[in-house]
Amino acid sequence: MGFYVITDTSANLPSDLAAERRLEVIPFSYYVNGREMTCTDTKSFDAESFYYDLGHGAKVTTSQVNPGIYTEHFRKYLEKGDVIYISMSSGISGSCSNALAAARELGPEFPDRRMEVIDTRGAALGEGLIALEAARLRDMGIDLDQAVMILNDMCERMFNVFTVDDLMFLRRGGRLSNLSAIVGTVLRIKPILKGSETGQIVAFAKVMSRKRSVNALASLYEKLVVDPASQTVGIVHAGCRDDADHLASLINKNLTPREILLVDYEPVTGSHVGPGALALFFLSKKGVRSTDSL
């Protein structure tokens, strides 16, 4: 094995898939009405109940992972070889900076090892699909330098686009960078949001209904996807499986991807986007993150 691949639960990968691909997954904590919890077994996570409770007043909070937790996980694998950590976006969380701090701290302890932190500038499957690619490159025997180059290129090409039912959750958590988009909550307009080139969440379009917002995601896919037959496309939803299935059917209609990975939002990221969030992740051309209109 050339290197080890580590990610975290915000990568939104099914736990059995992560185990199959030999991915170490660092658990991120969340708090429901003050009780600390983690989601390390996706099969046991009752997403329907979680998002129902979240939409009916349950208080869910999160906190960034401190460097000590990263140090603990990184050390375990640096003792055996080189490591790549696939991180959630530095544009929406300080956890990536803490991972970098932990990597720097461990440098003198492991002078003969390499520790690379990949800032995906994404979350959910915008992070998870890159972690899966890192595992594939490892299994192919690609060396670490080439793998880092390929993964950073993939981060630039990964389009993260989604819609939400209520911007309150993003606004409350400070995740939405252009607050003027709050008009969507007031007028019941459905926003279309994306991960920017710096990994921040920005609203860049609005449509007049939920149905049109789902159609808008599919239209962006048709407009921007590159070589769909060779890639896995990600769909993530927060308690809206029917909409997720409909989006999958729209994507399959004309430009069918090799595979669609359709999953529930895990609770940490899901608590920030709120019930009814629906997200789409696919590879496009470099510069796609700067796309500013439909």
Steps between C-alpha positions, in 0.01 A plus 500: 500500500644834393302718741204497736181699437312671782183706477219588743127446543416823318608316183155341526612154387298193599696330777510165321637664183769682700601172665505320165728766354723494810439861593569616855211730597542753781168548681371857528277569800163669508273588790126438515339700781840504671579130463822420311465246219693365201389324183754226434245241385282643225269197502390580855445873432127570485513788254124533466453552874805726529382741231142491626620597849735764358212656312285500812729682738769253609816691587794355307845656522846406376859596575821477302739214575792606717861426393542237773244269342671534163838437661373177654369364170788624285767358732349152484546489123824698476656227711430267206552719192414818310152650539253703296216664691195602297347797682175689486514856368711757681244751373227373735692357795818554698549123522724498192732754661514285813590196288784699343617604847504138614693395189762769563531398864564137405762588238804492733374178658484327160777656287497212253123508441279717277174648628285675239177684579265547203258790541210382283321836529188288527298293742274195492571303180694799366756371750405134496541443126853638525573266792382207287728612218793521744434140601484395134832670424657330802374160384638565149846558647513870403774676695413768752621801298297401195197417714510844665516666157203297370293563813564875502395513135184308590422751776511781245266312268248373757179699469310519831147630442189475716169645600339537843149543631595764756813716504463544876726204575789623284455854626487394865822301465678780314548277195346730240743766380257725309232575758290703256375162377282480814220642284440138399373419847267796509345458156509119489729522201726196477869589483763318296828494689850378423845457641712786368860480383608575858264243648242742636127455454343760275149541362523568127145454368137481616200317360133521588420147620646182639435314176689763303790489746540124443478553125762775527748259657443253217539779241832603650616140477408480131671832433821443693573129543808361325529136392214376719536135396835482679399653832299445814248778563391574856151592623444582866168586662366600841170318542378545141561164336228546238670816371837324503361210298343744253832681460671167435245416230557837331875447502465152355278620216756646258853493645508183706794480740687180574342496847285714726578490871182615678517544878342682795678808628701397804395700810794741535476654154126433487436712806642801314301457178175395669208273412422491130854572382587328173854500360672386184872434446672432168820568309518777242775716351751702698352831605149357544493628857491855368183431299267779610172443321265239360 
